[in-house]
Amino acid sequence: MVSVIEAEGEPLNGLGMMMSQYMAQNLAEFEYKEKQALAIRCRVAVEVNKGFAITTVFTGERIIIANGVMDKLDLYLKSDYLVLSKVLSGKTSPFFALLKGSIKVKAWPRRPFQAIRVLRFLKIPKELLS
């Protein structure tokens, strides 16, 4: 079973809390989301306007969310908070947002296949869209 935990230290910022709840709910409700998460091994930073950022570390059986941007990232995304909210609520596909340029990749992914797995994992379950 994959668990979503916050890194030790200070409490998560709003972005971290939103991502943590979103991931935990999807993992609890959709078995295939757990299979997707088990296949991810990477560090992803997400930064939104006004400098709020989190880093999510996927280790297989654990997803650790921490405030700020860590070193040795595999993917670094920057976006507007509203765009990210639309992605997490299913109103916008993460792939479409990337193609449109509303989510920017700050550096070319070191591990592109892992980055694609992260975006697929973040995509809202199709069962919730019907």
Helices and strands as residue ranges (DSSP letters): E 3-6, H 14-29, H 31-38, E 41-48, G 49-51, E 53-59, E 62-67, E 75-79, H 81-89, H 94-100, E 103-107, H 112-122, H 126-129
